[in-house]
Amino acid sequence: MSKFDYDYISLVKEILNSGVEVENRTGVNTVKIPSYNLEFDLRKEFPILQTKQTFYKNAIIEMLWIWQMQSNYVRELHKRGVHIWDEWMVDADGIYRIYEPITDNFDKDKEVVVLDPLSVPIDNQNGKLIPKCDEDGKVMTAKSLIEGKNIKAAKFYGKEYAYTIGTAYGFITDRYKYIQNLIDTLKNNRIDRRMVYSLWQNEFLRTAVLPSCVWSTEWDVTADTLNLSVHQRSCDTALGLPFNVTQYATLLKMVAQVTNLEAGKINYSIKDAHIYVNQIEGIEEQIERYKRYRELLNQYKNNLNDFKNYEMSLNLFLEKLEEKQDILETQYIKKCKLDKKIIDIIESEEKPYLWLDSSVKDFFSFDNSRELKHSKVKSYKHMGKINFPITQ
């Protein structure tokens, strides 16, 4: 199994064992530690979790949306079957609606005052927002647009920002032409020590629906090897981090290929590494999966005959199970199916790796369609998905 799984399980254990529960803007508490650091060497492995399924196509498409398409338009993701930004998309009327994390009694007539993000100055963005008024001077209000979810708050960004996430991520990479500048520098002045690209721009924070979590990258070339430092200000460890690590590993590999360099190390720096309290059960399941992997791996190494006998009986049981209809999936059956996936991982001859079409020499030529014709994660075996709630 990948080193990333080991490092990831160590991180989430530390959060659960040493973290502090705190309140935050979402209304769902988190358990957090102040900081954490990870390191990946792409010459040794491609980091993608196996203790749970990472939907790598969604991850790579989102990365290309930000860095290649340089877009903040969520409907570009919709075209590619990706819906991970839907909760942060500005609606057609220019209003961004924030919903209650849990709605017990839906009230379709509930209204909230729409606030104006530009009502605070750039140098005091923590100031209190004031209501937005329409052309007639009337305070704007908004209702829920999602059946079954109560509206909690709303902000007005303007109709020009409809179906976008405001001035965040791809808006910034496009405005400053970051990837073009990076590639040009790597081709013409690779000893440059100023290859720093920040998605955190004070001028545009007020109109960013969600200011960039992964906010900065620093690039370095040492002995024809391209290395990357990534900085994340806030880390949803359950949902965001597995995506982000795989994304930036892919970005590093792609940029290295088009600049005739070898992809080297990623130093990944995290501030506020947290788990939402409604994600703890899923994280504990993932920890148990890793524990079970270690148990079976130990058996494989130290008692191969017992391991093979168990594998044979497990396969027979699962084959018979497939022949039966309408069998309820008990905890025992779930355990057997998990063990089968773990055994497949243990016996796999290859670790997961990223395949890139070597004929692509221009970063903007990498296919960003759902098919991702020029980039695929191969030999990827995993233990199945874990559903984590999204917190807006």
C-alpha positions as CSV (number, residue, x, y, z in Angstrom):
1,M,0.0,0.0,0.0
2,S,1.1,3.6,-0.6
3,K,3.1,5.6,1.9
4,F,0.4,8.2,1.6
5,D,-2.0,5.9,3.3
6,Y,0.4,5.4,6.2
7,D,1.0,9.1,6.5
8,Y,-2.7,9.9,6.2
9,I,-3.8,7.4,8.9
10,S,-1.1,8.9,11.2
11,L,-2.5,12.3,10.6
12,V,-6.1,11.5,11.3
13,K,-5.2,9.5,14.4
14,E,-3.3,12.5,15.7
15,I,-6.3,14.8,15.0
16,L,-8.6,12.4,16.9
17,N,-6.2,11.8,19.7
18,S,-4.7,15.2,20.2
19,G,-7.1,17.6,18.5
20,V,-9.3,20.2,20.1
21,E,-13.0,20.6,19.2
22,V,-13.7,24.1,18.0
23,E,-16.6,26.1,16.5
24,N,-16.3,27.6,13.0
25,R,-18.3,29.6,10.5
26,T,-20.1,26.5,9.1
27,G,-22.1,25.6,12.2
28,V,-20.6,22.1,12.3
29,N,-17.7,21.8,14.8
30,T,-14.4,20.5,13.9
31,V,-11.6,18.6,15.7
32,K,-8.4,20.3,14.7
33,I,-4.6,20.4,15.2
34,P,-2.8,23.6,14.3
35,S,-0.4,22.3,11.7
36,Y,1.0,19.2,9.9
37,N,3.5,18.5,7.2
38,L,3.6,15.7,4.6
39,E,6.3,14.8,2.0
40,F,5.9,12.8,-1.2
41,D,8.6,11.7,-3.6
42,L,7.0,11.1,-7.0
43,R,10.1,9.2,-8.1
44,K,9.0,6.5,-5.7
45,E,5.2,6.5,-5.8
46,F,2.2,8.4,-7.0
47,P,0.2,9.5,-3.9
48,I,-3.4,8.3,-4.0
49,L,-5.2,6.7,-1.1
50,Q,-6.1,3.1,-1.1
51,T,-7.9,2.8,2.2
52,K,-10.8,4.6,0.5
53,Q,-11.6,5.3,-3.1
54,T,-10.4,8.6,-4.5
55,F,-12.4,9.6,-7.6
56,Y,-9.2,10.6,-9.4
57,K,-11.0,11.8,-12.6
58,N,-12.9,14.4,-10.6
59,A,-9.7,15.4,-8.8
60,I,-7.7,15.8,-12.0
61,I,-10.5,17.6,-13.9
62,E,-10.9,20.1,-11.0
63,M,-7.1,20.7,-11.0
64,L,-7.2,21.3,-14.8
65,W,-10.2,23.6,-14.3
66,I,-8.2,25.8,-12.0
67,W,-4.7,25.7,-13.6
68,Q,-5.3,24.9,-17.3
69,M,-8.8,26.2,-18.1
70,Q,-8.2,28.9,-15.5
71,S,-11.9,29.0,-14.9
72,N,-14.2,29.8,-12.0
73,Y,-17.3,28.9,-14.0
74,V,-18.9,25.8,-12.3
75,R,-20.8,24.8,-15.4
76,E,-17.6,23.9,-17.0
77,L,-17.2,21.2,-14.4
78,H,-20.9,20.2,-14.9
79,K,-20.1,19.5,-18.6
80,R,-17.5,17.0,-17.3
81,G,-19.7,15.4,-14.7
82,V,-18.1,17.0,-11.7
83,H,-20.3,18.6,-9.0
84,I,-17.9,19.2,-6.1
85,W,-18.3,23.0,-6.3
86,D,-22.1,23.0,-6.4
87,E,-22.5,24.1,-2.8
88,W,-20.4,27.2,-3.4
89,M,-21.9,28.3,-6.7
90,V,-23.5,31.7,-7.1
91,D,-27.1,31.4,-8.3
92,A,-28.6,32.9,-11.4
93,D,-29.8,36.0,-9.6
94,G,-26.2,36.8,-8.4
95,I,-26.9,35.6,-4.8
96,Y,-24.9,33.0,-3.1
97,R,-27.1,31.1,-0.7
98,I,-25.8,29.3,2.4
99,Y,-27.9,26.6,3.8
100,E,-28.3,25.0,7.3
101,P,-26.1,21.9,7.7
102,I,-29.2,20.0,8.9
103,T,-32.8,21.0,8.2
104,D,-35.3,19.3,10.5
105,N,-38.3,21.5,9.5
106,F,-38.2,22.8,6.0
107,D,-39.7,26.3,5.6
108,K,-39.8,27.3,1.9
109,D,-41.0,30.8,2.9
110,K,-38.1,31.6,5.2
111,E,-36.3,34.7,4.1
112,V,-32.9,36.1,5.0
113,V,-31.4,39.5,4.4
114,V,-28.9,39.5,1.6
115,L,-25.5,40.9,2.7
116,D,-23.1,42.9,0.6
117,P,-19.5,41.5,0.6
118,L,-18.2,44.9,-0.8
119,S,-19.6,46.8,2.2
120,V,-16.3,46.3,4.1
121,P,-13.0,47.8,2.9
122,I,-10.1,45.8,1.6
123,D,-8.1,46.7,4.7
124,N,-10.8,45.5,7.1
125,Q,-12.3,42.4,5.6
126,N,-13.4,41.1,9.0
127,G,-15.8,44.0,9.4
128,K,-19.5,43.5,9.7
129,L,-21.3,43.2,6.4
130,I,-24.3,45.4,5.8
131,P,-27.4,44.5,3.8
132,K,-27.5,44.9,0.1
133,C,-30.2,47.2,-1.3
134,D,-31.7,47.0,-4.8
135,E,-32.0,49.9,-7.3
136,D,-35.0,51.2,-5.4
137,G,-33.2,51.3,-2.1
138,K,-35.1,48.3,-0.7
139,V,-33.1,45.7,1.3
140,M,-32.8,42.5,-0.7
141,T,-33.9,39.2,0.8
142,A,-33.6,35.6,-0.4
143,K,-35.4,32.3,0.0
144,S,-34.2,28.8,-0.4
145,L,-33.8,27.4,-3.9
146,I,-33.3,23.8,-2.7
147,E,-36.3,21.8,-1.6
148,G,-35.8,20.4,1.9
149,K,-33.0,22.7,2.9
150,N,-33.5,25.9,4.9
151,I,-31.6,28.9,3.9
152,K,-29.2,30.3,6.6
153,A,-27.6,33.3,5.1
154,A,-27.0,35.0,1.7
155,K,-24.5,37.3,0.0
156,F,-24.9,39.3,-3.2
157,Y,-22.1,38.9,-5.8
158,G,-23.9,40.2,-8.9
159,K,-25.4,38.5,-11.9
160,E,-22.0,38.7,-13.7
161,Y,-20.8,36.0,-11.2
162,A,-23.8,33.7,-11.8
163,Y,-22.7,30.0,-11.8
164,T,-19.2,30.8,-10.6
165,I,-17.4,30.7,-7.3
166,G,-16.6,34.4,-7.5
167,T,-13.0,35.7,-7.7
168,A,-11.3,32.6,-6.4
169,Y,-9.0,29.8,-7.8
170,G,-9.3,29.8,-11.6
171,F,-10.1,33.5,-11.6
172,I,-6.8,34.3,-10.0
173,T,-4.7,31.9,-12.1
174,D,-6.2,33.5,-15.2
175,R,-5.8,37.0,-14.0
176,Y,-2.1,36.6,-13.3
177,K,-1.4,33.9,-16.0
178,Y,0.4,31.8,-13.4
179,I,0.9,28.6,-15.3
180,Q,2.1,30.4,-18.4
181,N,4.6,32.4,-16.3
182,L,5.7,29.2,-14.5
183,I,6.3,27.2,-17.6
184,D,8.1,30.1,-19.3
185,T,10.4,30.5,-16.3
186,L,11.1,26.8,-16.1
187,K,12.1,26.7,-19.8
188,N,14.2,29.9,-19.8
189,N,15.4,30.5,-16.3
190,R,15.0,27.4,-14.2
191,I,17.5,28.6,-11.5
192,D,15.0,31.4,-10.6
193,R,14.2,31.4,-6.9
194,R,11.0,33.5,-7.3
195,M,8.6,30.9,-8.7
196,V,6.0,31.6,-6.0
197,Y,2.3,31.7,-7.0
198,S,-0.3,32.8,-4.5
199,L,-4.1,32.3,-4.9
200,W,-4.5,34.5,-1.8
201,Q,-5.0,38.0,-3.2
202,N,-6.4,40.6,-0.8
203,E,-8.0,42.6,-3.5
204,F,-10.3,39.7,-4.5
205,L,-11.0,38.0,-1.2
206,R,-14.3,39.9,-0.6
207,T,-15.8,38.6,-3.8
208,A,-14.5,35.0,-3.5
209,V,-17.2,32.7,-2.4
210,L,-14.6,30.4,-0.7
211,P,-11.1,32.0,-0.5
212,S,-8.6,29.4,-1.7
213,C,-7.8,26.7,0.8
214,V,-4.7,25.5,-1.1
215,W,-3.4,29.0,-1.5
216,S,0.2,28.9,-2.5
217,T,2.8,26.9,-4.5
218,E,6.5,27.3,-4.7
219,W,8.6,25.6,-7.4
220,D,12.2,24.7,-7.5
221,V,14.6,22.9,-9.9
222,T,17.5,21.0,-8.4
223,A,19.7,18.8,-10.7
224,D,17.0,18.7,-13.4
225,T,14.4,17.6,-10.9
226,L,11.3,19.8,-10.4
227,N,10.1,20.0,-6.8
228,L,7.0,21.7,-5.3
229,S,6.0,23.1,-2.0
230,V,2.3,23.4,-1.4
231,H,0.7,25.5,1.4
232,Q,-2.9,24.9,2.6
233,R,-4.5,27.4,5.1
234,S,-7.4,25.1,6.0
235,C,-7.6,21.4,5.5
236,D,-10.8,19.3,5.4
237,T,-8.8,16.1,6.1
238,A,-11.6,13.7,5.2
239,L,-12.8,15.2,1.9
240,G,-10.4,17.8,0.7
241,L,-6.9,16.5,1.5
242,P,-7.0,13.2,-0.5
243,F,-8.2,15.2,-3.6
244,N,-5.6,18.0,-3.1
245,V,-2.6,15.7,-2.8
246,T,-3.5,13.7,-5.9
247,Q,-4.2,16.9,-7.8
248,Y,-0.9,18.6,-7.0
249,A,1.0,15.4,-7.7
250,T,-0.6,15.3,-11.1
251,L,0.1,19.0,-11.7
252,L,3.8,18.5,-10.8
253,K,4.1,15.5,-13.2
254,M,2.4,17.4,-16.0
255,V,4.5,20.5,-15.6
256,A,7.7,18.5,-15.4
257,Q,6.8,16.6,-18.6
258,V,6.2,19.7,-20.7
259,T,9.5,21.4,-19.4
260,N,11.7,18.3,-19.8
261,L,12.3,17.8,-16.1
262,E,11.8,14.9,-13.7
263,A,9.1,15.3,-11.1
264,G,10.6,15.1,-7.7
265,K,9.3,15.9,-4.2
266,I,6.3,17.6,-2.9
267,N,6.5,19.3,0.5
268,Y,2.9,19.7,1.7
269,S,2.3,22.2,4.5
270,I,-1.0,22.2,6.3
271,K,-2.5,24.8,8.7
272,D,-5.6,23.9,10.6
273,A,-5.9,20.2,9.8
274,H,-9.4,19.3,10.9
275,I,-12.1,16.7,10.8
276,Y,-15.7,17.8,11.0
277,V,-17.5,16.0,13.9
278,N,-20.0,14.5,11.4
279,Q,-17.1,12.9,9.6
280,I,-15.6,11.1,12.6
281,E,-17.5,7.9,12.0
282,G,-16.2,7.6,8.5
283,I,-12.6,8.4,9.5
284,E,-12.8,5.7,12.2
285,E,-14.0,3.2,9.5
286,Q,-11.0,4.2,7.4
287,I,-8.6,3.6,10.4
288,E,-10.1,0.2,10.9
289,R,-9.6,-0.6,7.2
290,Y,-5.9,0.2,7.6
291,K,-5.7,-1.9,10.8
292,R,-7.2,-4.8,9.0
293,Y,-4.8,-4.4,6.1
294,R,-1.9,-4.5,8.6
295,E,-3.3,-7.7,10.1
296,L,-3.6,-9.5,6.7
297,L,-0.3,-8.2,5.5
298,N,1.4,-9.6,8.6
299,Q,-0.3,-13.0,7.9
300,Y,0.9,-12.8,4.3
301,K,4.5,-12.2,5.4
302,N,4.7,-14.6,8.3
303,N,2.2,-17.4,7.6
304,L,1.6,-17.6,3.9
305,N,-0.2,-21.0,4.0
306,D,-2.8,-19.6,6.5
307,F,-3.1,-16.6,4.3
308,K,-3.7,-18.6,1.1
309,N,-6.2,-20.9,2.8
310,Y,-8.2,-18.0,4.0
311,E,-8.1,-16.4,0.6
312,M,-9.4,-19.6,-1.0
313,S,-12.3,-20.0,1.5
314,L,-13.1,-16.3,1.1
315,N,-13.3,-16.6,-2.7
316,L,-15.6,-19.6,-2.5
317,F,-17.9,-17.9,0.0
318,L,-18.1,-14.7,-2.2
319,E,-18.7,-16.8,-5.4
320,K,-21.6,-18.6,-3.7
321,L,-22.9,-15.3,-2.4
322,E,-23.1,-14.0,-6.0
323,E,-25.4,-16.9,-7.0
324,K,-28.0,-16.0,-4.4
325,Q,-30.6,-13.3,-4.8
326,D,-31.9,-10.7,-2.3
327,I,-29.3,-11.4,0.3
328,L,-29.1,-8.7,2.9
329,E,-25.5,-7.4,3.2
330,T,-24.6,-8.2,6.9
331,Q,-21.6,-6.9,8.7
332,Y,-19.9,-10.3,8.1
333,I,-20.5,-10.0,4.4
334,K,-19.2,-6.5,4.3
335,K,-16.1,-7.7,6.2
336,C,-15.5,-10.5,3.7
337,K,-15.8,-8.1,0.7
338,L,-13.4,-5.7,2.4
339,D,-10.9,-8.5,3.0
340,K,-11.1,-9.5,-0.6
341,K,-10.2,-5.9,-1.7
342,I,-7.4,-5.8,0.8
343,I,-6.0,-9.1,-0.4
344,D,-6.1,-7.8,-4.0
345,I,-4.0,-4.8,-2.8
346,I,-1.5,-7.0,-1.0
347,E,-1.0,-9.4,-3.9
348,S,-0.9,-6.6,-6.5
349,E,2.4,-6.5,-8.4
350,E,2.2,-2.8,-9.0
351,K,1.5,0.3,-6.9
352,P,-0.9,2.9,-8.4
353,Y,0.9,5.1,-10.9
354,L,0.0,8.1,-13.0
355,W,0.3,7.5,-16.8
356,L,0.7,10.6,-18.9
357,D,0.7,10.5,-22.7
358,S,4.4,11.3,-23.4
359,S,3.5,12.9,-26.8
360,V,1.9,15.9,-25.0
361,K,4.5,18.7,-24.9
362,D,2.2,21.6,-24.1
363,F,0.4,21.8,-20.8
364,F,-2.7,23.3,-22.5
365,S,-2.9,20.2,-24.7
366,F,-3.6,17.8,-21.9
367,D,-7.2,16.5,-22.4
368,N,-9.6,18.0,-19.8
369,S,-12.7,16.1,-20.9
370,R,-14.3,13.4,-18.8
371,E,-12.2,10.8,-20.7
372,L,-8.9,12.4,-19.7
373,K,-7.3,10.8,-22.7
374,H,-3.8,11.9,-21.8
375,S,-3.8,11.1,-18.1
376,K,-4.9,8.1,-16.1
377,V,-4.2,6.5,-12.8
378,K,-3.3,2.9,-13.5
379,S,-3.1,-0.2,-11.2
380,Y,-5.3,1.6,-8.8
381,K,-6.8,-0.9,-6.3
382,H,-8.7,0.5,-3.3
383,M,-11.0,-0.5,-0.4
384,G,-14.1,1.2,-1.7
385,K,-15.7,4.6,-1.1
386,I,-16.6,6.1,2.2
387,N,-19.4,8.7,2.2
388,F,-18.5,11.9,4.0
389,P,-21.0,14.8,4.5
390,I,-20.1,18.1,2.8
391,T,-20.1,21.1,5.1
392,Q,-20.8,24.4,3.3
